[in-house]
């Protein structure tokens, strides 16, 4: 019962697959063997808290005000919209719910290794880790029980020539803006 029979081609691209990290920032963490699940839960919570502190939610732009007689919305319609927004959109559990998450655990199938993917490319893993370290220094208390090391990786890509040619100039211009490439 506990095992899943894999056939060739049965495993498709999943949101928590290592291949989904391409182009995103990730955190690579080490933990005690057989504690990956607990460590990933702690890390997702810790990283999400740091993201919410560093990148506050942007206010949602309301529709432009229109004359009352042209555009009147019933109270029921307003309540329905608020409920949909609270649930994560009209297709709950779908893509809108996944986009609402800020960090997600990636299945590695490696003992003692946890990978946390940042869902938006705008999130900087180095900045997030700096905030976490400042918080640990300020509070003088450990924030996690299971994580031993936490390594931020700003972008991930496959070791192909095209990916290298695309990502290296991006990273150089992002961190060393004065350098020009030949």
C-alpha positions in Angstrom: 0.0 0.0 0.0 2.7 2.5 1.0 4.6 2.1 -2.3 3.8 3.6 -5.6 4.4 1.7 -8.8 6.3 3.9 -11.2 6.1 3.1 -14.9 8.2 4.8 -17.6 6.7 8.2 -18.2 4.3 8.0 -15.3 6.0 10.8 -13.4 5.2 14.1 -14.9 6.5 17.6 -14.2 5.2 18.6 -10.7 5.3 21.8 -8.8 7.5 20.3 -6.1 9.9 18.6 -8.5 13.6 19.7 -8.6 13.1 20.7 -12.3 10.6 23.3 -11.2 13.3 25.3 -9.5 14.8 26.4 -12.8 15.2 30.2 -12.7 14.1 30.6 -9.1 16.1 31.3 -5.9 16.3 28.3 -3.5 17.6 27.5 -0.1 19.6 24.3 0.3 19.6 23.1 3.9 21.0 20.2 5.7 19.4 18.4 8.6 19.5 15.2 10.6 18.8 12.1 8.5 15.1 11.2 8.7 14.1 14.7 9.8 13.6 16.2 6.4 9.9 16.6 6.7 10.1 18.5 10.0 13.0 20.6 8.8 11.2 21.5 5.6 8.1 22.6 7.5 10.1 24.7 9.9 12.0 26.3 7.0 9.0 27.1 4.9 7.5 28.9 7.9 10.7 30.7 8.8 11.3 31.8 5.2 7.7 32.8 4.7 7.8 35.0 7.8 11.0 36.7 6.5 9.5 37.2 3.1 6.4 38.8 4.6 8.6 41.1 6.7 10.9 42.1 3.8 8.3 42.1 1.0 5.0 43.4 2.4 1.9 42.6 0.5 1.2 45.2 -2.2 -2.3 46.8 -1.9 -4.7 45.5 -4.5 -5.7 48.2 -6.9 -9.5 48.7 -6.8 -11.4 49.4 -10.0 -11.5 53.1 -10.8 -14.5 54.9 -9.3 -17.3 55.2 -11.7 -20.5 57.1 -11.3 -23.0 55.5 -9.0 -25.7 55.0 -11.6 -23.4 53.5 -14.1 -21.8 50.9 -11.9 -23.5 49.7 -8.8 -22.4 46.5 -7.1 -24.7 44.6 -4.8 -23.6 43.7 -1.3 -24.0 40.0 -2.2 -21.5 40.5 -5.1 -19.0 42.3 -2.8 -19.2 39.5 -0.2 -18.8 36.9 -2.9 -15.6 38.6 -4.2 -14.2 38.9 -0.7 -14.8 35.2 0.0 -13.2 34.2 -3.3 -10.1 36.4 -2.5 -9.9 34.8 0.9 -10.1 31.3 -0.5 -7.4 32.0 -3.1 -9.6 32.6 -6.1 -12.3 30.9 -8.0 -10.4 27.6 -8.5 -9.3 26.8 -5.0 -6.4 24.3 -4.7 -5.3 25.2 -8.3 -2.8 27.6 -9.7 -4.0 30.6 -7.7 -3.4 28.8 -4.4 0.1 27.8 -5.5 1.0 31.3 -6.4 -0.2 32.6 -3.0 2.5 30.5 -1.4 5.8 32.4 -1.0 8.1 29.4 -0.4 7.5 25.7 -1.1 9.4 22.5 -0.2 10.9 20.5 -3.0 11.1 16.7 -3.0 14.8 15.7 -3.1 14.6 12.0 -2.0 18.1 12.6 -0.5 18.6 11.9 3.2 19.5 15.0 5.2 19.0 17.5 2.3 16.0 19.9 2.1 15.4 22.3 -0.7 13.0 25.3 -0.4 12.0 27.1 -3.6 11.1 30.7 -3.6 7.9 31.1 -5.6 8.7 34.6 -7.0 11.9 35.4 -8.8 11.9 38.8 -7.2 12.7 37.3 -3.8 16.4 37.5 -3.0 17.5 34.5 -0.9 20.6 36.3 0.4 18.5 39.2 1.7 16.1 36.7 3.3 18.9 34.8 5.0 20.5 38.1 6.2 17.1 39.0 7.8 16.9 35.6 9.4 20.4 35.8 10.8 19.7 39.4 12.2 16.6 38.0 13.8 18.5 35.2 15.5 21.2 37.6 16.7 18.6 40.0 18.1 16.4 37.4 19.8 19.3 35.2 21.0 17.2 32.1 20.5 17.3 29.4 17.9 14.5 29.6 15.4 14.7 26.0 14.2 15.3 22.7 15.8 16.2 20.6 12.8 18.2 22.7 10.4 22.0 22.5 10.6 23.1 24.6 7.6 21.1 27.0 5.4 22.7 28.0 2.0 21.0 30.6 -0.2 21.3 30.1 -4.0 20.1 33.1 -6.0 19.2 31.3 -9.2 19.2 27.8 -10.4 19.5 26.5 -13.9 20.5 23.4 -15.9 24.2 23.1 -16.9 23.5 23.9 -20.5 25.4 26.4 -22.6 22.2 28.3 -23.4 21.2 28.6 -19.7 24.7 29.7 -18.7 24.7 32.3 -21.5 21.4 33.6 -20.2 21.9 33.6 -16.4 25.6 34.7 -16.0 25.0 38.1 -17.6 21.9 38.6 -15.6 23.7 37.8 -12.3 26.7 40.0 -13.2 24.5 43.0 -14.1 22.4 42.5 -11.0 25.3 42.4 -8.5 28.1 44.1 -10.4 26.3 46.8 -12.5 29.5 48.5 -13.7 31.0 45.4 -15.5 30.5 45.0 -19.2 30.8 41.7 -20.8 32.7 41.2 -24.1 
